[in-house]
Amino acid sequence: MEPTDQLAYILPTVSATVDRIQTMQMHDPTPCSEFNVHDVLNHMIVLGGTFAYWFRGEEAPELKPPAVYGWVPSAEFREVMDDLLEAVSSPGAMKRTMSTPMGEMPGATFARFVAFDGLIHGWDLASSTGQTFEVPREVISSVDEFARGALSPEMRDGDTFKDATTAPDDASPLERLVAFSGRSL
């Protein structure tokens, strides 16, 4: 499955999850131990906005998350994710060489990392706010196959990714991927 197809499922699903977050949940902890719900949203808004510029072959300005006082930035989040999806699908985006936090790579490879990150953070948001996160099995399988081949031991530095954890025997394919990413279930 192409990374643009993966993101066409993942990004709208994460946006729909954000639409259902309640203001009182913004400071709740998430399985991403460094971030609460608000922090995950900020992380995704800033990086998603930055990546959209990169996929278009443009220099990204320094982006900042919206100041949030007593509300969930769901409209802002959706706008960034829609723009990111459009940018990933823009002419030349998949073939463009990109300088990323993980080194230089083709846009198609970086888009697969973005899909992996989006899927995991979508699960973080859903699981920490009492929601289900429904993504087609074939999307999860495709992201999983990439992630297992792409994550090097050096990337498991405790910051970028933690060491894999063990998923329970009855874990879903998404939960197995989440455990592989270093989350505890």
C-alpha positions as CSV (number, residue, x, y, z in Angstrom):
1,M,0.0,0.0,0.0
2,E,1.3,3.4,-1.0
3,P,2.1,5.9,1.9
4,T,-0.4,8.4,0.4
5,D,-3.1,5.7,0.7
6,Q,-2.1,5.0,4.3
7,L,-2.2,8.7,5.2
8,A,-5.6,9.0,3.4
9,Y,-7.0,6.7,6.1
10,I,-4.9,7.7,9.1
11,L,-5.0,11.5,9.0
12,P,-8.8,11.9,8.7
13,T,-9.2,9.2,11.4
14,V,-6.9,11.1,13.8
15,S,-8.8,14.3,13.0
16,A,-12.1,12.6,13.8
17,T,-10.6,11.4,17.1
18,V,-9.5,14.9,18.0
19,D,-13.0,16.2,17.2
20,R,-14.3,13.9,20.0
21,I,-11.8,15.0,22.7
22,Q,-13.4,16.9,25.5
23,T,-11.8,20.1,26.9
24,M,-11.5,18.4,30.3
25,Q,-9.3,15.7,28.8
26,M,-6.6,18.1,27.4
27,H,-4.2,17.5,30.4
28,D,-4.8,13.7,30.7
29,P,-1.7,11.5,30.4
30,T,-1.2,9.5,27.2
31,P,0.8,6.3,26.5
32,C,3.4,8.6,25.0
33,S,5.0,9.1,28.4
34,E,6.5,12.5,27.6
35,F,3.2,14.0,26.4
36,N,-0.3,14.6,27.8
37,V,-3.2,15.0,25.3
38,H,-2.5,18.7,24.8
39,D,1.2,18.0,24.1
40,V,0.4,15.3,21.5
41,L,-1.9,17.7,19.7
42,N,0.8,20.4,19.7
43,H,3.4,17.9,18.5
44,M,1.2,16.8,15.6
45,I,0.1,20.3,14.6
46,V,3.7,21.7,14.6
47,L,5.3,18.7,12.9
48,G,2.4,18.1,10.5
49,G,2.5,21.7,9.4
50,T,6.3,21.6,9.0
51,F,6.1,18.3,7.0
52,A,3.6,19.8,4.6
53,Y,6.1,22.5,3.6
54,W,8.8,19.8,3.2
55,F,6.6,17.6,1.0
56,R,6.0,20.6,-1.2
57,G,9.8,21.2,-1.4
58,E,9.6,24.5,0.5
59,E,11.5,25.7,3.5
60,A,9.2,25.6,6.6
61,P,8.9,28.6,8.8
62,E,9.2,28.1,12.6
63,L,5.7,26.9,13.5
64,K,4.1,27.2,16.9
65,P,1.0,25.5,18.1
66,P,-2.1,27.5,18.8
67,A,-2.5,28.9,22.2
68,V,-5.1,26.8,23.9
69,Y,-7.0,28.1,26.8
70,G,-10.1,26.1,27.7
71,W,-10.8,24.5,24.4
72,V,-9.7,21.7,22.0
73,P,-8.0,23.0,18.8
74,S,-9.9,20.5,16.6
75,A,-10.5,22.9,13.7
76,E,-6.8,23.9,13.7
77,F,-5.7,20.2,13.9
78,R,-8.0,19.2,11.0
79,E,-6.7,22.1,8.9
80,V,-3.1,21.0,9.4
81,M,-3.8,17.3,8.7
82,D,-5.8,18.2,5.6
83,D,-3.0,20.4,4.3
84,L,-0.4,17.6,5.1
85,L,-2.5,15.1,3.1
86,E,-2.7,17.5,0.2
87,A,1.1,18.2,0.4
88,V,2.0,14.5,0.5
89,S,-0.1,14.1,-2.7
90,S,1.4,17.1,-4.4
91,P,3.5,16.7,-7.6
92,G,7.0,15.3,-6.9
93,A,6.4,14.9,-3.1
94,M,7.1,11.1,-3.1
95,K,10.3,11.4,-5.2
96,R,11.7,14.5,-3.6
97,T,14.8,14.0,-1.3
98,M,14.0,15.3,2.1
99,S,16.3,16.3,5.0
100,T,14.4,14.8,8.0
101,P,15.3,14.3,11.7
102,M,16.2,10.7,10.7
103,G,18.5,11.8,7.8
104,E,18.0,12.3,4.1
105,M,15.5,10.1,2.4
106,P,13.0,10.0,-0.4
107,G,9.6,11.6,0.3
108,A,7.9,8.2,-0.1
109,T,10.0,6.8,2.8
110,F,9.5,9.8,5.0
111,A,5.7,9.6,4.3
112,R,5.8,6.0,5.6
113,F,7.4,7.3,8.8
114,V,4.7,10.0,9.0
115,A,2.0,7.4,8.6
116,F,3.6,5.3,11.4
117,D,3.9,8.3,13.7
118,G,0.3,9.4,12.9
119,L,-1.1,5.9,13.5
120,I,0.7,5.6,16.9
121,H,-0.2,9.1,18.1
122,G,-3.8,8.6,16.9
123,W,-3.9,5.5,19.1
124,D,-2.3,7.5,21.9
125,L,-5.1,10.1,21.7
126,A,-7.9,7.6,21.3
127,S,-6.8,5.3,24.1
128,S,-6.2,8.2,26.6
129,T,-9.6,9.8,25.9
130,G,-11.7,6.6,26.0
131,Q,-12.2,6.2,22.2
132,T,-11.7,3.5,19.8
133,F,-9.3,4.0,16.9
134,E,-10.6,2.2,13.8
135,V,-8.2,1.9,10.9
136,P,-8.5,-0.8,8.2
137,R,-6.4,-3.9,8.9
138,E,-4.6,-3.5,5.6
139,V,-3.4,-0.1,6.5
140,I,-2.1,-1.3,9.9
141,S,-0.4,-4.3,8.2
142,S,1.3,-2.1,5.7
143,V,2.5,0.4,8.3
144,D,3.6,-2.5,10.5
145,E,5.6,-4.1,7.7
146,F,7.4,-0.8,7.0
147,A,8.1,0.0,10.7
148,R,9.6,-3.4,11.5
149,G,12.0,-3.0,8.7
150,A,12.8,0.7,9.2
151,L,13.3,1.1,12.9
152,S,17.0,0.6,13.6
153,P,18.4,0.0,17.1
154,E,19.9,3.5,16.9
155,M,16.4,5.0,16.6
156,R,15.4,3.4,19.9
157,D,17.2,6.0,21.9
158,G,14.4,6.5,24.4
159,D,13.5,9.8,22.8
160,T,12.7,9.0,19.1
161,F,11.5,5.5,20.0
162,K,11.6,3.4,23.1
163,D,12.5,-0.3,23.2
164,A,9.6,-2.5,22.1
165,T,7.3,-3.8,24.8
166,T,5.5,-7.1,24.8
167,A,1.9,-7.1,23.7
168,P,-0.6,-9.4,25.3
169,D,-1.5,-12.6,23.4
170,D,-5.0,-11.3,22.6
171,A,-3.7,-7.9,21.3
172,S,-5.0,-6.5,18.1
173,P,-2.7,-5.9,15.1
174,L,-2.7,-2.2,16.1
175,E,-1.9,-2.9,19.7
176,R,1.0,-5.2,18.6
177,L,2.4,-2.3,16.4
178,V,1.9,0.1,19.4
179,A,3.9,-2.3,21.6
180,F,6.6,-2.5,18.9
181,S,6.8,1.3,18.9
182,G,7.7,1.2,22.7
183,R,4.3,1.9,24.2
184,S,3.1,-0.1,27.2
185,L,-0.4,-1.5,26.9
